[in-house]
Amino acid sequence: MHVRGVISSLVILCASIPALAQPAARPADAAAIDRAIESGVSYLKSVQTPAGGWGAGTGPGGDKGWLIGYSSLAGLALVECGVPTSDPALKRAAQGVRGSVNDLDNTYEVALAILFLDRMGNKSDRVHIQTLAARLIAGQTSTGGWGYKVPKLTLVERDQVLGALRKINPPLPAPLPSVRERPTSLGLCIKSSDDTMSKPPPAATLTPEKVREAAMSTLTAAMKRWPVFLLPAQIVLADSAGRNSEPFNATTDNSNTHFATIALWAARRHDVPCDRSLALLAQRFRTSQGGDGTWGYAYAKNGGGGSRPLTCVALLGLAIGHVIDPDPNVKPEQDPKVLNAFVWLSKQIGEPAGTTLNRPTPKDVGGLYYMWAMERIAVLYDVGKLDKKDWHKWGAEILLCHQSPEGFWAEGGFPGEHAVLNTALAMLFLKRANLTPDLSRRLVLDQAALTTKVDDTVKPPAPKPPEPTPTVEPTPPKVEPKVEPKIEPKIEPTPPVPMMEPVTPPSTTTPTPEKKGAIWPWLLLLVLLLVILAVCTYLVMKRRNAAVEEERPRKKKKKPAG
C-alpha cells in the first residue's frame, strides 16, 4: 500500500506539470491596451532630442536624416493618444517643424508636417499649412498621385494657385454634427474637428466657363499646364518613367500618394481649396484596381498589385470620391470596387486568440504600416469586424505581445522602419486614431449592409436543398422514386486571385505559434511515469526474491523430521 500511495502521488504531481509550465493567458483588454499606449508615450518622450525632434539616430535602426518626418509622426501619435498640446514635448516638436517649413520639399515630410500642425490647433500655423498644401497641389501628376518630391513655391505663386482654385471651385459648407464624431477621449468639441473653411459665396452671375477663364488669367503659362487646372479631356492617365524624385511630372507611387491625400484633406480645414486635387485622386484609384480587388505600389490602369497597405490607401481614395462627387445611384456599400477591396482585405486578417502570448510578429502579418492603414480604413468606414473577425483585437494581441519592456516596437516589417516610426504607428493602431474625422461624417453609408455583403461574399451560405415539387419535368408523367430531379448547382462567387506579396497572410487554419512546443510536457510526463513504473517493478521483484530466500531454509529443516 505504501508503494501504491507513492505512485499515486507522483502521477498526480506529474499530471499537473503541463498546466504549471504554461504561463497564464493575458487578454488584450482595454486596460492592457491603455498600459501599452502609456508605455509608448513614455518611450517617445524619453528619446526626444533636446531640440524637440525625433530621429537623428535615436533608438534601434537608421533614419537617413528624416528629422521633420519622424518628429511630425511622433508628435501626431502623442496628440492622438491624449497628450495635451500644451505639453512641453509637443511644443518643442511643433517649434522645430515650424522652423523647417521653408526647406521642406519631400512629399512625406510636407504631408506629415501638415497633419501635425493641424492637430496642434494653433491658429498661427494656418499660413504654414497653406504654404505646404500649395506645394502638394503643384506636385500632383495627371494620374492623381505624387512622387517623392514637390516643388517649392514663392509666396506670390502660392497665392496665385490658391486664389485661382478658390474661384474655380468654391469650398463646400461645413457639415452638420453627426453621431460619427472624433473620439471624446481626446477632449475635443465638435467644432474642433469640423471643416473650418468658409461658406461658398453667393451664386456667380458668370457661367462656369467664364469663371474658369477669369481664374486662369491670373496664372503663369507653366501653372496653366498643371494637372489640377486641366480639363478632364486634357488629362492623360499615364506616369512618366524614371522620375520618382522630380518635383513636376513625377513617377508616382501609392505610398507617397497616401500621405499627400490625408494632408490635403486636413488642409481643407485651413481654407485650402483641394476638391480638384481630390477629384484627380479619386479617379486614380477608380481606374487602377485589379481584377482581384487590389492595388499595388505604382499606378497601372486596371493593374492591381496585391498590396495590403496600398489597397487600404485606395479605399481612402474611393471614400473621398464618394464624398466630393457622390453618385446618387451608387452608395458606398453598393460600390463594387469598395466591396471587392473589403472582401480581399478581410482574408488578410486573422482570428483573435484571446491571449497576447506567442502571437505572430507584425512583420508576419504584413507590417505595422499595413496595420495602421487598415485601422484607419476600418474606422473611416465604421467597420468593427471583417469577415466576422475583430480586426482590432487581433492586431492588439500582436502588438501587446511584441512591445519591448521600454515601450517601443523593434520590428516594423516595412521599408525604412525605425523604433520611433514603429512605435508611433503601433500607438495610432491601438488608439483607433481617426486622422480624417470630418471625412467620416461626410461619408454616408450603411455599415451593416457593407459588412453583410462582404461576409456573404467571403463565406457564402451553404445552399439549401430544394423543396420537392410535384412536377420536376413535364415528361414522363411519373418519376421513379430513386431518380432525383436534376438540380442546377448554385453559382459560387469567384474567389480573388491569390495575393502577390511573398508573405503568406494569416488564416484561421494556420497553426498559431503557441501550439509549437506544447508537446514537451507530455513527453516529460511519459518518461517520468516509465521511470516510476520501472522503480516500482524493481522494488516488488526485490521483495518477492527476499521472501523466497527466507522460505528456503525452513523447508530444508522440515525434511529430516519427516
VENRAPE-V707571 format. One record per pair of residues at least 4 apart in sequence whose ideal C-beta (glycine too) atoms are under 8 Angstrom apart, sorted by the first residue. I is the first residue (numbers start at 1). J is the second residue. D is the distance in Angstrom with one decimal. If there is no record, write none. Layout:
I	J	D
I	J	D
This chain:
1	5	6.3
2	6	6.7
3	7	6.4
3	536	5.8
3	539	6.2
3	540	7.3
4	8	6.4
5	9	6.5
6	10	6.4
7	11	6.3
7	532	6.1
7	536	5.9
8	12	6.5
9	13	6.3
10	14	6.2
10	528	7.5
10	532	5.4
11	15	6.3
11	529	7.0
11	532	7.7
12	16	6.8
13	17	7.4
14	524	7.8
14	525	4.8
14	528	5.1
14	529	6.6
15	525	6.9
16	20	5.9
17	21	6.0
17	521	5.4
17	524	6.5
17	525	6.2
18	22	6.6
18	521	3.6
18	522	6.6
18	525	7.3
21	521	5.1
22	518	7.8
23	357	6.1
25	354	6.5
25	355	4.0
25	357	6.5
26	32	6.8
26	355	5.9
26	356	4.8
26	357	6.3
26	400	7.7
27	32	6.9
27	354	6.0
27	355	6.4
27	356	7.2
28	32	5.6
28	33	6.3
28	352	7.7
28	356	5.4
28	393	5.9
28	396	4.0
28	397	4.5
28	400	5.2
29	33	7.1
30	34	6.3
31	35	6.5
32	36	6.5
32	356	7.0
32	396	7.9
32	400	5.9
33	37	6.5
33	396	5.6
33	400	7.2
33	430	5.3
34	38	6.3
35	39	6.3
36	40	6.4
36	399	6.8
36	400	5.4
36	403	5.6
36	430	6.0
37	41	6.4
37	81	5.3
37	427	5.7
37	430	5.4
37	431	6.2
38	42	6.5
39	43	6.5
39	403	6.7
39	406	7.9
39	407	3.6
40	44	6.5
40	77	7.7
40	81	7.4
40	403	7.5
40	407	5.2
40	408	7.1
40	423	5.1
40	426	6.6
40	427	4.5
40	430	7.9
41	45	6.5
41	78	6.3
41	81	5.8
41	83	6.3
41	407	7.8
41	427	7.3
42	46	6.2
42	407	5.4
43	47	6.6
43	406	5.7
43	407	3.4
43	408	4.7
43	423	5.9
44	48	6.8
44	54	7.1
44	74	5.2
44	77	6.9
44	78	6.2
44	89	7.9
44	420	6.9
44	423	6.1
44	424	7.1
45	78	7.8
45	89	5.2
46	406	8.0
47	54	6.7
47	58	4.3
47	59	5.6
47	419	7.8
47	420	6.7
48	52	6.6
48	53	7.1
48	54	6.0
48	58	8.0
48	74	7.6
48	89	5.6
48	92	7.3
48	93	7.2
49	53	5.0
49	54	7.0
49	56	6.2
49	58	7.0
51	92	7.3
51	96	6.1
52	71	7.2
52	89	7.5
52	91	7.8
52	92	2.9
52	93	4.8
52	94	7.9
52	95	6.0
52	96	4.5
53	67	5.1
53	68	7.7
53	70	7.0
53	71	4.3
53	93	6.6
53	96	5.1
54	58	6.1
54	67	7.6
54	70	4.3
54	71	4.9
54	74	4.4
54	93	7.7
54	420	4.8
55	63	4.3
55	65	7.4
55	66	5.9
55	67	4.8
55	69	7.6
55	70	3.5
55	71	6.7
55	418	7.4
55	420	6.4
56	63	6.7
56	65	7.4
56	67	6.0
57	62	7.5
57	63	6.7
58	63	7.8
58	419	7.5
58	420	6.2
59	408	6.3
59	418	6.5
59	419	3.3
59	420	5.7
60	408	8.0
60	410	5.6
60	418	7.6
60	419	4.9
61	417	6.2
61	418	4.2
61	419	6.0
62	418	7.1
63	67	7.8
63	70	6.0
63	418	5.3
63	420	7.6
64	416	7.4
66	70	5.5
66	106	7.8
66	108	7.3
66	109	6.7
67	71	6.0
67	96	7.8
67	100	7.8
68	72	5.9
68	96	7.5
68	97	5.9
68	100	5.1
68	104	6.3
68	109	4.6
68	112	7.3
68	113	5.9
69	73	6.4
69	106	7.3
69	108	5.2
69	109	4.4
69	112	5.3
70	74	6.1
70	418	7.1
70	420	5.3
70	421	6.7
71	75	6.0
71	93	5.1
71	96	6.0
71	97	6.2
71	116	7.7
72	76	6.1
72	93	7.8
72	97	5.9
72	109	7.1
72	112	3.7
72	113	5.1
72	115	6.7
72	116	4.0
73	77	6.5
73	112	5.5
73	116	7.7
73	420	7.7
73	421	6.3
73	424	4.8
73	425	7.9
74	78	6.6
74	93	7.2
74	420	5.6
74	423	7.8
74	424	5.2
75	79	6.5
75	90	5.7
75	93	4.2
75	94	6.8
75	97	7.6
75	116	4.9
75	119	7.9
75	120	7.7
76	80	6.2
76	112	7.1
76	115	5.6
76	116	4.9
76	119	5.9
76	424	7.1
76	428	7.7
76	435	7.9
77	81	6.0
77	423	7.4
77	424	3.8
77	425	7.8
77	427	4.7
77	428	5.5
77	433	7.8
78	83	4.1
78	87	7.4
78	89	6.9
78	90	6.0
79	83	6.1
79	85	6.4
79	90	6.6
79	116	7.7
79	119	4.5
79	120	7.0
79	186	7.9
80	119	7.2
80	186	7.2
80	427	7.5
80	428	6.0
80	431	5.6
80	433	4.1
80	435	7.8
81	427	5.3
81	428	7.9
81	431	5.2
81	433	7.8
82	185	6.2
82	186	6.4
82	187	7.7
83	87	5.0
83	89	7.4
83	90	6.2
84	90	7.7
84	187	7.7
85	90	5.6
85	91	7.7
85	119	7.7
85	120	5.2
85	121	6.0
85	122	7.8
86	90	7.6
86	91	7.0
87	91	6.8
88	92	6.3
89	93	6.5
90	94	6.2
90	120	6.9
91	95	6.5
92	96	6.7
93	97	6.6
93	116	7.5
94	98	6.3
94	116	7.1
94	117	6.8
94	120	5.1
94	122	7.2
94	125	7.9
95	99	6.5
96	100	6.7
97	101	7.3
97	113	5.2
97	116	6.0
97	117	6.4
98	117	7.4
98	125	7.0
98	128	6.1
100	104	6.0
100	113	7.6
101	113	6.9
101	128	4.9
101	131	6.2
101	132	6.5
102	152	7.9
104	109	5.2
104	110	5.0
104	113	6.2
104	132	6.6
104	135	7.7
105	110	7.1
105	135	7.0
105	149	5.6
105	150	5.8
105	151	7.2
105	152	5.4
105	247	6.8
106	110	6.4
106	148	6.4
106	149	6.5
106	150	7.7
107	111	6.1
107	136	7.3
107	139	7.0
107	146	5.0
107	147	6.9
107	148	5.8
107	149	6.6
107	150	5.6
107	256	4.4
107	259	6.5
107	260	5.7
108	112	6.2
108	148	7.7
108	256	6.6
108	259	5.5
109	113	6.0
110	114	6.8
110	132	5.0
110	135	5.8
110	136	6.1
110	150	5.9
110	260	7.8
110	263	7.1
111	115	6.6
111	136	6.9
111	259	3.7
111	260	5.2
111	262	6.7
111	263	3.6
112	116	6.2
112	259	6.5
112	263	7.5
113	117	6.1
113	128	7.7
113	132	5.9
114	118	6.0
114	129	5.4
114	132	5.1
114	133	6.3
114	136	8.0
114	263	4.1
114	266	5.8
114	267	5.8
115	119	6.5
115	262	6.3
115	263	5.7
115	266	5.7
115	435	6.6
116	120	6.5
117	122	7.2
117	125	4.2
117	128	5.9
117	129	5.8
118	125	7.6
118	129	6.3
118	266	4.4
118	267	7.6
118	269	6.7
118	270	7.2
120	125	6.5
121	192	6.9
125	129	5.9
126	130	6.5
126	270	5.0
126	271	7.4
127	131	6.4
128	132	6.4
129	133	6.0
129	266	7.7
129	267	5.6
129	270	4.6
129	272	7.1
130	134	6.3
130	158	6.8
130	162	6.5
130	267	7.3
130	270	6.1
130	271	7.1
130	272	5.7
131	135	7.2
131	153	7.6
131	155	7.6
131	158	5.8
132	136	6.9
132	263	7.5
132	267	7.7
133	137	6.4
133	263	7.0
133	264	6.2
133	267	3.8
133	270	7.5
133	272	4.4
133	274	7.2
134	138	6.3
134	153	5.5
134	157	7.6
134	158	4.3
134	161	5.2
134	162	5.9
134	272	7.5
135	139	6.2
135	150	4.3
135	151	6.2
135	152	6.5
135	153	6.0
136	140	6.9
136	146	7.1
136	150	5.7
136	260	5.1
136	263	6.3
136	264	5.8
136	267	7.8
136	277	7.5
137	161	6.2
137	165	7.4
137	226	7.9
137	228	5.6
137	264	7.4
137	272	7.9
137	274	7.2
137	277	5.3
138	150	6.6
138	151	5.1
138	153	6.1
138	157	8.0
138	161	6.5
138	223	8.0
138	226	6.2
138	228	7.9
138	247	7.9
138	248	7.7
139	146	5.8
139	147	7.5
139	149	7.0
139	150	3.3
139	151	5.8
139	247	5.8
139	248	7.0
139	250	7.0
139	260	7.9
140	144	6.7
140	145	7.2
140	146	6.2
140	226	7.7
140	227	5.8
140	228	6.0
140	260	7.5
140	277	5.6
140	280	6.3
140	281	7.9
141	145	5.8
141	146	7.1
141	147	7.5
141	227	6.1
141	239	6.6
141	240	7.9
141	249	6.2
141	250	5.9
141	252	5.4
142	227	4.5
142	230	7.4
142	235	5.2
142	236	5.0
142	237	6.8
142	238	7.4
142	280	7.7
143	237	5.7
143	238	6.9
143	239	5.4
143	252	5.7
143	284	5.5
143	299	4.6
144	227	7.8
144	257	7.6
144	280	3.8
144	281	4.5
144	282	7.5
144	283	5.6
144	284	3.3
144	285	7.9
145	239	7.6
145	252	3.2
145	253	7.0
145	254	6.8
145	256	7.2
145	257	4.1
145	260	7.9
145	281	7.5
145	284	5.6
145	299	5.8
146	150	7.0
146	250	6.8
146	252	5.7
146	253	7.9
146	256	4.5
146	257	5.1
146	260	4.6
147	243	6.7
147	244	5.0
147	245	6.5
147	246	6.4
147	250	2.9
147	251	5.6
147	252	5.4
147	253	6.9
147	256	6.1
148	244	5.5
148	245	4.8
148	250	7.3
148	256	6.1
149	245	5.2
149	246	6.3
149	247	4.6
149	250	6.7
150	247	5.7
151	247	3.9
151	248	6.2
152	247	7.9
153	157	4.0
153	158	4.8
153	161	7.0
154	158	7.0
155	159	6.5
156	160	6.4
157	161	6.4
157	220	7.9
157	223	7.6
158	162	6.3
159	163	5.6
160	164	6.3
160	218	5.8
160	219	5.9
160	220	7.5
160	223	6.8
161	165	6.5
161	219	7.6
161	223	6.7
162	166	6.3
162	272	6.5
162	273	6.5
163	167	6.8
163	215	7.8
163	218	6.5
164	168	6.4
164	215	4.3
164	216	6.7
164	218	5.5
164	219	5.6
164	223	7.8
164	229	7.2
165	169	6.2
165	215	7.7
165	228	7.2
165	273	3.9
165	276	6.4
166	170	6.7
166	171	7.4
166	273	4.9
167	211	6.1
167	214	6.7
167	215	3.9
168	211	6.6
168	212	5.4
168	215	4.9
168	229	7.9
168	273	7.9
168	276	7.0
169	273	5.7
169	275	4.9
169	276	5.7
170	200	4.0
170	201	5.8
170	273	7.8
171	195	7.9
171	197	4.1
171	198	6.3
171	199	7.7
171	200	6.2
171	268	7.3
171	271	7.4
171	273	6.0
171	275	7.7
172	195	7.4
172	197	7.3
172	200	7.0
172	275	7.5
172	324	8.0
173	199	5.1
173	200	6.5
174	194	5.3
174	195	4.6
174	196	7.3
174	197	7.0
174	199	7.5
175	194	6.7
175	195	6.6
175	438	6.5
175	441	5.1
175	442	5.5
177	181	7.0
177	190	4.7
177	194	7.7
177	441	7.6
178	441	4.6
180	382	6.4
180	440	4.8
180	441	5.4
181	190	6.4
181	193	7.3
181	437	7.0
181	441	7.4
182	186	6.3
182	188	5.9
182	192	7.9
182	193	4.3
182	434	6.1
182	437	4.0
183	431	8.0
183	432	7.2
183	434	7.2
184	188	7.8
188	192	4.2
188	193	5.9
190	194	6.3
193	437	4.3
193	438	6.2
194	269	7.6
194	438	5.9
195	268	6.0
195	269	5.4
195	438	5.4
196	269	4.7
196	270	6.9
196	271	7.6
197	268	5.9
197	269	6.6
197	270	7.8
197	271	5.5
198	271	6.4
204	211	5.8
206	210	4.0
206	211	5.0
206	214	7.3
207	211	7.0
208	212	6.2
209	213	6.2
210	214	6.4
211	215	6.4
212	216	6.1
213	217	6.6
214	218	7.9
215	219	7.8
216	224	5.9
216	229	6.6
219	223	3.9
219	224	5.2
219	229	6.9
220	224	7.2
221	225	7.4
222	226	7.7
223	229	6.7
224	229	5.7
225	229	7.6
225	230	7.5
226	230	7.4
227	235	6.5
227	280	6.2
228	276	5.1
228	277	5.5
228	280	6.9
229	276	7.8
230	234	4.1
230	235	5.7
231	235	7.8
235	280	7.5
235	283	7.7
237	283	7.7
237	287	6.0
237	299	8.0
237	301	6.0
238	301	7.9
239	250	7.9
239	251	5.2
239	252	5.5
239	298	7.2
239	299	5.3
240	246	8.0
240	249	5.3
240	250	7.2
240	251	5.9
241	251	6.1
242	251	6.4
243	249	6.3
243	250	5.0
243	251	4.6
244	250	6.4
244	251	4.7
244	253	7.4
245	250	7.4
246	250	4.7
246	251	7.7
251	298	7.7
252	256	6.9
252	257	6.2
252	298	7.3
252	299	5.5
253	257	6.7
253	297	5.3
253	298	5.8
253	299	7.8
254	258	6.2
254	295	6.3
254	296	7.3
254	297	6.0
254	298	7.5
254	299	7.4
254	307	7.6
254	310	4.4
254	313	5.3
254	314	7.2
255	259	7.5
255	297	6.8
255	309	7.8
255	310	6.9
255	313	7.6
256	260	6.3
257	261	6.1
257	281	7.2
257	284	7.3
257	313	6.9
258	262	7.0
258	309	8.0
258	310	7.4
258	313	4.3
258	316	7.4
258	373	7.2
259	263	6.2
260	264	6.2
261	265	6.5
261	278	7.7
261	281	5.8
261	313	7.4
261	316	6.1
261	317	6.5
261	320	7.2
262	266	6.5
262	316	7.5
262	435	5.5
262	436	6.5
263	267	6.2
264	268	7.2
264	272	7.4
264	274	4.6
264	277	5.8
264	278	6.5
265	274	7.1
265	278	7.2
265	320	6.9
265	436	5.4
265	438	7.8
265	439	6.0
266	270	7.9
266	435	7.4
266	436	7.7
267	272	4.0
267	274	6.1
268	272	6.0
268	273	8.0
268	274	5.2
268	438	7.9
269	438	7.2
274	278	5.4
275	279	6.2
275	324	5.4
276	280	6.8
277	281	6.5
278	282	6.4
278	320	5.2
278	321	7.9
278	324	5.4
279	283	6.6
279	321	7.6
279	324	6.1
279	325	6.1
280	284	6.6
281	285	7.2
281	317	5.3
281	320	6.5
281	321	7.9
282	286	6.2
282	317	5.6
282	318	6.9
282	320	5.6
282	321	3.0
282	324	7.1
282	325	6.9
283	287	6.1
283	321	7.7
284	288	6.3
284	299	6.5
284	317	6.5
285	289	6.9
285	295	6.7
285	314	4.3
285	317	3.8
285	318	5.7
285	321	7.5
285	337	7.9
286	318	7.0
286	321	6.6
286	337	6.6
287	301	5.6
287	302	7.2
288	295	5.9
288	299	5.6
288	300	5.9
288	301	6.0
288	302	6.9
288	303	5.6
288	304	7.9
288	314	7.7
289	293	6.7
289	294	7.2
289	295	6.0
289	302	7.2
289	304	6.5
289	314	6.8
289	337	5.4
289	340	7.3
289	341	7.2
290	294	5.3
290	295	7.0
290	296	7.6
290	302	6.8
290	303	5.8
290	304	1.5
290	305	6.4
290	306	7.5
290	497	7.6
291	302	7.7
291	304	6.4
291	497	6.6
292	304	5.6
292	306	6.6
292	340	7.9
292	344	6.2
292	496	4.1
292	497	3.8
292	499	7.7
293	304	7.9
293	311	7.5
293	337	7.8
293	340	3.3
293	341	5.0
293	343	6.1
293	344	4.1
293	496	5.5
294	304	4.9
294	305	5.8
294	306	4.9
294	307	6.5
294	311	4.8
294	341	7.1
294	344	5.6
294	496	7.7
294	499	7.2
295	303	7.8
295	304	6.6
295	305	5.5
295	307	6.4
295	310	5.1
295	311	5.2
295	313	7.2
295	314	4.3
295	341	8.0
296	300	6.8
296	303	6.3
296	304	6.2
296	305	1.6
296	306	6.6
296	307	5.1
296	310	6.2
296	500	7.7
297	305	6.3
297	307	6.1
297	310	6.2
298	303	7.7
298	305	7.6
299	303	7.6
300	304	7.7
300	305	7.3
304	497	7.8
305	310	6.8
305	500	6.6
306	497	7.6
306	498	7.9
306	499	4.1
306	500	3.5
306	501	5.9
307	311	6.0
307	500	7.9
307	501	6.8
308	312	7.0
308	345	7.1
308	348	5.2
308	366	4.7
308	370	4.6
308	373	7.9
308	374	7.3
308	499	7.5
308	501	6.9
308	505	7.6
309	313	6.6
309	366	7.2
309	367	7.3
309	369	5.2
309	370	4.0
309	373	4.4
309	374	7.5
309	414	7.9
310	314	6.6
310	373	7.9
311	315	6.9
311	341	5.5
311	344	6.6
311	345	6.0
312	316	7.0
312	345	7.0
312	370	7.2
312	373	3.8
312	374	5.1
312	376	7.3
312	377	4.6
313	317	6.8
313	373	6.2
314	318	6.3
314	341	6.5
315	319	6.4
315	338	6.7
315	341	5.4
315	342	7.4
315	345	7.9
315	377	4.8
315	380	7.8
315	381	7.3
316	320	6.6
316	376	7.3
316	377	6.3
316	380	6.8
316	436	7.6
317	321	6.5
318	322	6.6
318	332	7.7
318	335	6.8
318	337	6.0
318	338	5.6
318	341	7.6
319	323	6.6
319	332	6.9
319	380	5.9
319	381	7.0
319	439	6.5
319	443	5.3
320	324	6.1
320	439	6.8
321	325	6.0
322	326	5.5
322	327	7.6
322	331	7.9
322	332	5.0
322	335	7.2
322	443	6.3
322	445	7.8
323	439	6.4
323	442	4.5
323	443	5.7
330	334	5.5
330	335	5.6
331	335	7.2
331	444	7.7
331	445	6.2
331	446	7.1
332	338	5.6
332	381	7.5
332	443	6.5
332	444	7.7
332	445	4.1
332	450	7.2
333	338	7.3
333	339	7.6
333	445	5.0
333	446	4.9
333	447	7.6
333	449	4.6
333	450	3.9
333	453	6.8
334	339	7.8
335	339	6.6
336	340	5.9
337	341	6.4
338	342	6.4
338	450	7.6
339	343	6.2
339	450	7.5
339	453	5.7
339	454	6.5
339	457	7.0
340	344	6.6
340	496	7.5
341	345	6.2
342	346	6.1
342	381	7.9
342	383	7.6
342	386	6.9
342	450	7.1
342	454	4.7
343	347	7.5
343	454	5.5
343	457	4.8
343	458	5.8
343	496	6.8
344	348	7.3
344	496	5.1
344	499	7.7
345	349	7.2
345	374	6.8
345	377	7.9
345	386	6.4
346	386	4.0
346	387	3.7
346	389	7.4
346	454	5.8
346	455	7.9
346	458	5.4
347	387	6.9
347	458	6.7
347	496	7.7
347	505	6.5
347	507	7.4
348	365	7.9
348	366	6.5
348	374	8.0
348	499	7.4
348	505	4.4
348	506	7.6
349	374	7.6
349	386	5.4
349	387	6.9
349	389	5.4
349	391	5.1
349	394	6.0
349	506	7.3
350	360	7.6
350	365	6.7
350	389	7.2
350	394	5.4
350	505	8.0
350	506	3.5
350	507	6.7
350	508	6.9
351	389	5.5
351	394	6.7
351	508	4.8
352	389	7.3
352	390	5.4
352	393	4.2
352	394	4.7
352	397	6.0
353	359	6.7
353	397	6.1
353	512	6.1
353	514	7.3
355	359	7.7
355	397	6.8
355	514	7.5
356	396	8.0
356	397	5.0
356	400	4.2
356	401	4.6
357	401	6.6
357	514	6.1
358	401	7.3
358	512	6.8
358	513	4.7
358	514	3.4
359	397	5.1
359	398	4.8
359	401	3.9
359	402	7.3
359	512	7.5
359	513	7.3
359	514	7.9
360	364	3.9
360	365	5.6
360	398	6.3
360	506	6.4
360	512	7.4
360	513	6.4
361	365	7.6
361	398	7.3
361	402	5.8
361	411	5.8
361	413	7.1
362	366	7.8
362	367	6.0
362	368	5.0
362	371	6.4
362	398	6.0
362	399	7.1
362	402	6.5
362	409	7.0
362	411	6.2
362	412	6.5
362	413	5.0
362	422	7.9
362	426	7.7
363	367	5.9
363	411	5.6
363	412	7.4
363	413	3.0
363	503	7.6
364	413	7.6
364	503	7.0
364	506	7.3
365	370	7.7
365	371	7.3
365	395	7.9
365	398	6.3
365	505	7.3
365	506	5.3
366	370	3.8
366	371	6.9
366	413	7.0
366	501	7.6
366	503	6.4
366	505	7.0
367	371	7.0
367	412	6.1
367	413	3.2
367	414	4.2
367	417	8.0
368	372	6.1
368	409	6.9
368	412	4.4
368	413	6.2
368	414	6.3
368	417	7.5
368	421	8.0
368	422	5.5
368	425	4.4
368	426	5.9
368	429	7.5
369	373	6.4
369	412	7.2
369	413	7.8
369	414	4.1
369	425	6.4
370	374	6.0
370	413	7.9
370	414	7.5
371	375	6.3
371	395	5.3
371	398	7.9
371	399	7.8
371	425	7.2
371	426	7.7
371	429	5.2
372	376	6.7
372	425	4.3
372	426	8.0
372	428	5.5
372	429	5.3
373	377	6.6
374	378	6.2
374	391	6.8
374	395	7.9
375	379	6.3
375	391	7.7
375	392	7.2
375	395	7.1
375	428	7.0
375	429	4.6
375	432	6.5
375	433	7.5
376	380	6.0
376	428	7.9
376	433	7.2
376	434	6.9
376	435	6.2
376	436	7.5
377	381	6.2
377	383	7.8
378	383	4.6
378	384	7.6
378	386	7.1
378	391	5.7
378	392	7.5
379	432	5.6
379	433	7.7
379	434	4.8
379	440	7.3
380	434	7.0
380	436	6.2
380	439	6.5
380	440	5.6
380	443	6.8
381	443	7.3
381	445	6.9
381	447	6.9
381	450	6.7
382	440	7.3
382	445	7.7
382	447	4.5
383	391	7.8
383	447	6.5
383	450	6.9
383	451	6.0
384	390	7.1
384	391	8.0
384	392	7.8
384	451	7.9
385	389	5.8
385	390	5.6
385	391	6.8
385	451	6.5
386	391	5.3
386	451	7.6
386	454	6.9
387	454	6.9
387	455	6.0
387	458	4.7
387	459	7.0
388	455	5.8
389	394	6.3
390	394	6.2
391	395	6.3
392	396	5.9
392	429	7.9
392	432	6.6
393	397	6.5
394	398	7.0
395	399	6.2
395	429	5.8
396	400	6.0
396	429	7.8
396	430	6.1
397	401	6.2
398	402	6.6
399	403	6.4
399	409	7.1
399	426	5.1
399	429	6.6
399	430	6.2
402	409	6.3
402	410	7.9
402	411	6.8
403	407	6.7
403	408	7.4
403	409	6.0
403	426	7.4
404	408	5.3
404	409	7.0
404	410	6.0
407	423	7.2
408	419	4.5
408	420	7.8
408	422	6.7
408	423	4.6
409	419	7.0
409	422	4.1
409	423	5.5
409	426	5.0
410	419	6.2
410	422	7.1
411	417	7.4
411	422	7.2
412	417	3.3
412	418	7.5
412	421	6.5
412	422	3.9
412	425	7.1
413	417	7.0
416	421	7.4
417	421	6.1
417	422	5.7
418	422	6.6
419	423	6.1
420	424	6.4
421	425	6.3
422	426	6.2
423	427	6.2
424	428	6.5
425	429	6.6
426	430	6.4
427	431	6.1
428	433	4.3
429	433	7.8
434	440	6.1
436	440	6.4
437	441	6.9
438	442	6.5
439	443	6.0
445	449	7.9
445	450	6.3
446	450	6.5
447	451	6.5
448	452	6.1
449	453	6.3
450	454	6.4
451	455	6.1
452	456	6.2
453	457	6.3
454	458	6.3
455	459	6.4
456	460	6.0
456	461	7.0
457	493	5.4
460	492	6.1
460	493	6.3
463	490	4.2
466	485	7.8
466	487	5.7
469	485	7.7
472	479	6.7
472	485	3.7
472	486	7.8
473	479	7.3
473	485	7.2
479	483	5.6
479	485	7.4
499	505	6.5
501	505	7.9
504	510	7.9
506	510	6.3
511	515	4.7
511	516	7.4
514	518	7.3
519	523	6.2
520	524	6.2
521	525	6.4
522	526	6.4
523	527	6.5
524	528	6.2
525	529	6.3
526	530	6.5
527	531	6.5
528	532	6.4
529	533	6.2
530	534	6.4
531	535	6.4
532	536	6.2
533	537	6.2
534	538	6.3
535	539	6.5
536	540	6.3
537	541	6.2
538	542	6.2
539	543	6.5
540	544	6.5
541	545	6.3
542	546	6.4
543	547	6.5
544	548	6.5
545	549	6.5
546	550	6.6
547	551	6.6
548	552	6.9
550	554	7.6
551	555	6.4
552	556	6.8
553	557	6.5
554	558	6.7
555	559	7.2
557	561	7.6
558	562	6.7
